[in-house]
Amino acid sequence: MSIRILRSFAVLLGSAGICVAATVGGNESPAPGELGGPTTALSPVEMGTWLAGEAQFDREFHIADGVGTPDFNADSCRACHQDPVLGGAGGLELNVSRFGFDNGGLGPFQNLPGGQGLSKLRPPMTLDRENYPVQADVFEQRQTPSLFGLGLIEGISDANILANEDPSDSDGDGIFGVARVLIIDGSPEVGKFGWKSQVPTLEDFVRDAMAGENGITTPSVGRGFALATDADSVPDPELSEPEVDEMAFYLENLGPPLRVGSVAPEVAQGELLFTALMCSRCHIPNINGVVDPVFAYTNLLLHDVMPTDYRGMEEPGAGNGMFRTPPLWGIRFSAPYMHDGRARGLREAIMAHESEAQASSDAFALLSASQQSSLIAFLRDL
């Protein structure tokens, strides 16, 4: 059964009031509360939409569907987001690259024609395959993040994120933290998604990812994230507005990773150390969401945790070395770590924190071996 038929069949059954479990990629969709399943139980109609969005996420796009602009990174969302289940993170081999020109590190940073994205693939018939601008002198890898729980993160208000800003380090702890404020259709919105908080909503996230990762056009709604047209022979939009809505609904309801819930003493000790080392200053255990606190262990602010001589991408409101504090829930599933996957394990990830987080990594290095193990045990419980 094709993905399109499966999607239509699931919606039909859901609309008829029949609760149905789908088989996507050869595996039955996880139940509510299971990793990769919806956050809560859905109504039959909602389950039909969820399954349709899941099928879109799992769908392989082909030349006949318009994949590529001509550049693209993968033929599906699932191609990168599948570890350990659909919607998860991706390994180091799935990293993508960004590039620019910073005059050998002296600045100023400049985007090159076509933007920062350095796509991995091109359709075979495209001329000048992988012939990218040679004037680039700075490159940056980007790791595939987990998408679990994004709907709960979207429900965190802009005001609750802004309340944690400390742009001038008023408390003198060496940690700053600023929100990425984007002007969308003339109004300010706080960015919540992406390594540099460059996307404010999940619907924007879908349109942006379909364009940048798959080279698929979607309807423009005037927010600046959609690729509305391209030069191939497939009629635009290549993904319809209902299909965009289905995928956004899937991501909005993709449940967060649940804690292991270990009662081992070392996990409790590790949590105390997590606070003592000031890790919780950025990886705030919870922020109030629409209804309940969201235990994502992030403040959704930008921080500089890179070495002082780091060279990377710059964007308006998110300078070189500035990255969103990534959520730590489910971190046991998402190795390697950091924005570019430079840390293979959690110890390496902690030690890779510099600049604003230098004091925390230095304090971790001074812990005894058993204390370090306790902190790691706590992180693996998230």
C-alpha positions as CSV (number, residue, x, y, z in Angstrom):
1,M,0.0,0.0,0.0
2,S,1.5,3.4,-1.0
3,I,2.0,6.2,1.4
4,R,-0.7,8.3,-0.3
5,I,-3.2,5.5,-0.2
6,L,-2.3,4.8,3.5
7,R,-2.8,8.4,4.3
8,S,-6.2,8.6,2.7
9,F,-7.2,5.3,4.2
10,A,-6.2,6.5,7.7
11,V,-8.1,9.8,7.4
12,L,-11.2,8.0,6.0
13,L,-11.2,5.6,9.0
14,G,-10.6,8.4,11.5
15,S,-13.4,10.5,10.1
16,A,-15.7,7.4,10.3
17,G,-14.9,7.2,14.1
18,I,-12.8,4.1,13.8
19,C,-9.6,4.1,15.9
20,V,-6.8,2.8,13.7
21,A,-3.1,2.1,14.2
22,A,-1.0,2.6,11.1
23,T,2.0,0.8,9.8
24,V,4.6,3.3,8.7
25,G,8.0,2.2,7.4
26,G,7.1,-1.4,8.3
27,N,6.4,-0.6,12.0
28,E,3.1,0.1,13.8
29,S,2.8,3.7,15.0
30,P,3.7,3.9,18.8
31,A,0.8,4.4,21.2
32,P,0.3,7.6,23.2
33,G,3.0,8.0,25.8
34,E,5.4,5.7,23.9
35,L,8.5,7.2,22.3
36,G,7.5,8.4,18.8
37,G,3.8,8.3,19.7
38,P,1.4,11.2,20.3
39,T,1.5,13.2,23.5
40,T,-1.9,12.1,24.6
41,A,-4.8,10.0,23.3
42,L,-6.3,11.5,20.2
43,S,-9.9,11.4,19.0
44,P,-10.6,9.2,15.9
45,V,-10.6,12.3,13.7
46,E,-7.4,13.6,15.2
47,M,-5.8,10.2,14.9
48,G,-6.6,10.3,11.2
49,T,-4.8,13.6,10.8
50,W,-1.9,12.4,13.0
51,L,-1.4,9.3,10.8
52,A,-1.6,11.4,7.7
53,G,1.1,13.7,9.0
54,E,3.2,10.8,10.1
55,A,2.9,9.3,6.6
56,Q,4.0,12.7,5.1
57,F,7.0,12.7,7.4
58,D,7.9,9.2,6.3
59,R,7.2,9.8,2.6
60,E,10.0,9.5,0.1
61,F,9.9,12.3,-2.5
62,H,11.1,11.5,-6.0
63,I,11.9,13.6,-9.1
64,A,8.3,13.2,-10.2
65,D,7.2,14.8,-6.9
66,G,9.6,17.8,-7.3
67,V,12.4,16.9,-4.9
68,G,15.4,19.2,-5.2
69,T,15.6,23.0,-6.0
70,P,17.9,21.5,-7.5
71,D,19.7,21.2,-4.1
72,F,18.5,19.0,-1.3
73,N,19.8,17.1,1.7
74,A,17.4,14.0,1.7
75,D,14.4,12.6,0.0
76,S,12.3,12.5,3.2
77,C,12.1,13.8,6.7
78,R,12.5,10.3,8.0
79,A,15.8,10.0,6.2
80,C,17.5,12.1,8.9
81,H,15.0,12.0,11.8
82,Q,14.8,8.3,12.7
83,D,17.0,7.5,15.7
84,P,15.8,5.6,17.7
85,V,12.3,5.9,16.2
86,L,10.6,8.1,13.6
87,G,10.9,11.8,14.7
88,G,14.2,11.3,16.5
89,A,17.7,12.6,15.9
90,G,20.3,11.5,13.3
91,G,23.9,10.3,13.3
92,L,27.0,12.2,12.4
93,E,26.8,10.9,8.9
94,L,23.6,12.9,8.4
95,N,25.2,16.2,9.3
96,V,24.7,19.0,6.8
97,S,27.0,22.0,6.2
98,R,26.6,25.7,6.1
99,F,29.2,28.1,4.6
100,G,30.1,31.8,4.3
101,F,32.9,34.3,4.1
102,D,34.4,35.9,7.2
103,N,37.7,37.2,5.7
104,G,39.8,34.6,7.4
105,G,38.2,35.3,10.8
106,L,38.7,39.0,10.7
107,G,35.2,39.7,9.6
108,P,32.7,41.0,8.7
109,F,30.8,37.8,8.0
110,Q,29.1,37.7,4.6
111,N,26.5,35.4,3.2
112,L,27.4,34.1,-0.3
113,P,25.0,34.0,-3.2
114,G,22.2,31.6,-2.5
115,G,22.5,31.8,1.3
116,Q,24.4,29.6,3.8
117,G,22.9,26.2,3.0
118,L,25.3,23.8,1.4
119,S,23.1,21.0,0.2
120,K,24.3,17.4,0.1
121,L,22.6,16.2,-3.0
122,R,21.4,17.3,-6.4
123,P,19.3,15.5,-9.0
124,P,21.7,13.6,-11.4
125,M,20.6,15.5,-14.4
126,T,21.6,18.9,-12.9
127,L,24.6,20.5,-14.5
128,D,27.6,21.5,-12.3
129,R,26.7,18.8,-9.7
130,E,28.2,19.9,-6.3
131,N,30.0,22.9,-7.9
132,Y,29.7,25.2,-4.9
133,P,31.2,28.7,-4.6
134,V,34.9,28.6,-4.0
135,Q,35.1,31.9,-2.2
136,A,33.7,30.4,1.0
137,D,36.3,30.4,3.8
138,V,34.3,29.3,6.8
139,F,32.2,26.2,7.1
140,E,30.0,24.9,9.9
141,Q,28.4,21.4,10.4
142,R,24.9,21.1,11.7
143,Q,23.7,18.0,13.6
144,T,20.2,16.5,13.1
145,P,18.2,17.3,16.3
146,S,15.4,15.2,17.9
147,L,11.9,16.5,17.2
148,F,10.1,14.9,20.2
149,G,7.9,17.2,22.2
150,L,8.1,20.2,19.9
151,G,4.4,20.9,20.3
152,L,4.9,21.5,24.0
153,I,7.8,23.8,23.3
154,E,5.7,25.7,20.8
155,G,3.2,26.3,23.6
156,I,5.7,28.2,25.8
157,S,4.8,31.8,25.5
158,D,7.2,34.5,24.2
159,A,6.8,36.3,27.5
160,N,8.0,33.2,29.5
161,I,11.1,32.9,27.3
162,L,11.9,36.7,27.4
163,A,11.6,36.6,31.2
164,N,14.8,34.5,31.4
165,E,16.9,36.9,29.3
166,D,20.0,38.4,30.9
167,P,21.7,40.2,28.0
168,S,24.0,42.3,30.3
169,D,24.8,39.5,32.9
170,S,23.1,41.5,35.6
171,D,23.6,38.8,38.2
172,G,27.3,38.5,37.4
173,D,27.4,34.8,36.9
174,G,29.1,35.0,33.5
175,I,26.0,33.8,31.7
176,F,24.1,36.1,29.4
177,G,21.3,34.6,27.3
178,V,19.2,36.4,24.8
179,A,16.1,35.5,22.9
180,R,16.1,35.5,19.1
181,V,13.5,38.0,18.2
182,L,12.4,37.8,14.6
183,I,10.3,40.2,12.6
184,I,7.6,38.2,10.9
185,D,5.2,40.1,8.6
186,G,6.0,43.3,10.5
187,S,5.6,41.9,14.0
188,P,8.1,40.6,16.5
189,E,8.1,36.9,17.4
190,V,10.5,34.8,19.5
191,G,12.3,32.1,17.7
192,K,12.0,28.6,19.3
193,F,13.2,26.1,16.8
194,G,16.5,25.5,15.0
195,W,20.1,25.7,16.2
196,K,20.0,29.5,16.1
197,S,16.3,29.8,17.1
198,Q,15.6,31.0,13.6
199,V,12.0,29.6,13.4
200,P,9.1,30.7,15.6
201,T,6.3,28.2,14.9
202,L,6.0,24.5,13.8
203,E,4.1,25.4,10.7
204,D,7.0,27.7,9.7
205,F,9.4,24.8,10.6
206,V,7.6,22.5,8.2
207,R,7.7,25.0,5.3
208,D,11.3,25.8,6.0
209,A,12.4,22.2,6.3
210,M,10.5,21.1,3.2
211,A,12.4,23.9,1.2
212,G,15.8,23.6,2.7
213,E,16.1,19.9,3.3
214,N,13.9,18.3,0.6
215,G,13.7,21.1,-2.0
216,I,9.9,20.8,-2.0
217,T,7.7,23.8,-2.6
218,T,4.8,24.7,-0.3
219,P,2.1,27.5,-0.4
220,S,3.4,30.9,0.8
221,V,1.5,32.5,3.6
222,G,3.6,35.6,3.7
223,R,5.8,34.6,6.7
224,G,9.0,34.1,4.7
225,F,9.7,30.4,5.4
226,A,8.1,28.7,2.3
227,L,9.7,28.0,-1.0
228,A,6.7,28.8,-3.1
229,T,8.1,28.1,-6.6
230,D,11.1,26.4,-8.2
231,A,12.4,25.8,-11.7
232,D,11.5,22.1,-12.1
233,S,8.6,20.9,-14.3
234,V,6.4,19.8,-11.3
235,P,3.5,22.1,-10.7
236,D,3.8,24.3,-7.6
237,P,3.1,23.9,-4.7
238,E,4.5,20.4,-4.6
239,L,3.1,19.9,-1.1
240,S,-0.4,21.2,-0.6
241,E,-1.6,23.3,2.2
242,P,-3.6,20.4,3.7
243,E,-0.5,18.3,3.6
244,V,1.5,21.0,5.4
245,D,-1.2,21.2,8.0
246,E,-1.1,17.4,8.5
247,M,2.6,17.4,9.0
248,A,2.4,20.3,11.4
249,F,-0.3,18.5,13.4
250,Y,1.9,15.4,13.6
251,L,4.8,17.4,15.0
252,E,2.6,19.4,17.3
253,N,1.4,16.2,18.9
254,L,4.7,14.2,18.7
255,G,5.1,13.3,22.4
256,P,8.1,14.3,24.5
257,P,10.6,11.6,25.8
258,L,9.6,10.5,29.2
259,R,12.1,10.2,32.0
260,V,13.5,6.8,32.9
261,G,12.5,7.6,36.5
262,S,15.4,5.8,38.2
263,V,15.5,6.0,42.0
264,A,19.2,5.1,42.2
265,P,21.1,7.4,44.6
266,E,23.6,8.3,42.0
267,V,20.9,9.8,39.8
268,A,19.7,12.0,42.7
269,Q,23.2,13.0,43.5
270,G,23.7,13.8,39.8
271,E,20.7,16.1,39.8
272,L,22.2,18.1,42.8
273,L,25.5,18.4,40.9
274,F,23.7,19.6,37.8
275,T,22.4,22.5,39.8
276,A,25.6,23.1,41.7
277,L,27.6,23.3,38.5
278,M,25.1,26.0,37.2
279,C,24.1,23.7,34.3
280,S,20.4,24.5,35.2
281,R,21.0,28.2,34.6
282,C,20.6,27.6,30.9
283,H,19.1,24.1,30.9
284,I,16.2,25.2,33.1
285,P,14.4,22.1,34.2
286,N,10.9,23.5,33.3
287,I,9.2,26.5,31.8
288,N,5.4,27.0,32.0
289,G,3.6,26.0,28.9
290,V,0.0,26.4,27.8
291,V,-1.3,24.2,30.6
292,D,1.5,22.5,32.5
293,P,5.2,23.0,33.0
294,V,7.3,21.8,30.1
295,F,10.2,19.7,31.5
296,A,12.5,20.2,28.5
297,Y,15.6,21.4,30.4
298,T,16.1,24.5,28.2
299,N,15.5,28.2,28.4
300,L,15.2,28.5,24.6
301,L,17.7,31.4,24.7
302,L,20.9,31.9,22.6
303,H,24.2,31.4,24.4
304,D,27.8,31.5,23.3
305,V,29.4,28.2,24.4
306,M,32.1,28.1,21.7
307,P,35.8,28.8,22.0
308,T,36.9,32.4,21.7
309,D,38.5,31.7,18.4
310,Y,35.5,29.9,17.0
311,R,34.5,30.7,13.4
312,G,31.0,29.9,12.3
313,M,27.8,31.2,10.8
314,E,26.3,34.5,11.7
315,E,22.7,35.6,11.4
316,P,20.8,38.8,12.4
317,G,20.3,38.4,16.1
318,A,22.4,35.3,16.4
319,G,26.1,35.9,16.0
320,N,29.1,33.6,15.6
321,G,29.1,30.9,18.3
322,M,25.5,31.7,19.5
323,F,23.3,28.7,19.7
324,R,19.9,27.9,21.2
325,T,20.1,25.9,24.5
326,P,19.0,22.5,23.2
327,P,16.4,20.6,25.3
328,L,18.0,17.8,27.3
329,W,14.9,15.6,27.6
330,G,15.6,12.4,25.7
331,I,19.3,13.2,25.6
332,R,20.1,9.5,26.1
333,F,18.8,8.9,22.6
334,S,20.5,11.7,20.6
335,A,24.3,11.3,20.5
336,P,26.5,12.7,19.2
337,Y,26.1,16.1,20.8
338,M,26.6,19.9,20.3
339,H,25.4,21.7,17.1
340,D,28.0,19.9,14.9
341,G,28.2,16.5,16.6
342,R,31.7,17.3,17.9
343,A,31.0,15.4,21.2
344,R,30.6,11.6,20.9
345,G,29.3,11.2,24.4
346,L,28.0,13.2,27.3
347,R,31.3,13.7,29.1
348,E,32.8,15.1,25.9
349,A,29.7,17.3,25.5
350,I,30.1,18.8,28.9
351,M,33.8,19.5,28.4
352,A,33.1,21.0,25.0
353,H,31.1,23.9,26.7
354,E,33.3,27.0,26.7
355,S,32.9,30.8,26.9
356,E,29.7,31.4,28.9
357,A,29.7,27.8,30.2
358,Q,33.5,27.6,30.9
359,A,33.0,27.7,34.6
360,S,30.6,24.8,34.5
361,S,32.9,22.6,32.4
362,D,35.9,23.5,34.6
363,A,33.9,22.5,37.7
364,F,32.9,19.3,36.1
365,A,36.6,18.5,35.4
366,L,37.4,18.9,39.1
367,L,34.7,16.4,40.2
368,S,35.8,13.0,41.3
369,A,35.2,10.1,38.9
370,S,32.2,8.9,40.9
371,Q,30.7,12.4,40.9
372,Q,31.1,12.7,37.2
373,S,29.5,9.3,36.7
374,S,26.5,10.5,38.9
375,L,26.0,13.6,36.8
376,I,26.1,11.5,33.6
377,A,23.6,9.0,35.2
378,F,21.2,11.9,35.9
379,L,21.5,13.1,32.2
380,R,20.8,9.6,31.0
381,D,17.7,9.5,33.1
382,L,16.2,12.5,31.3
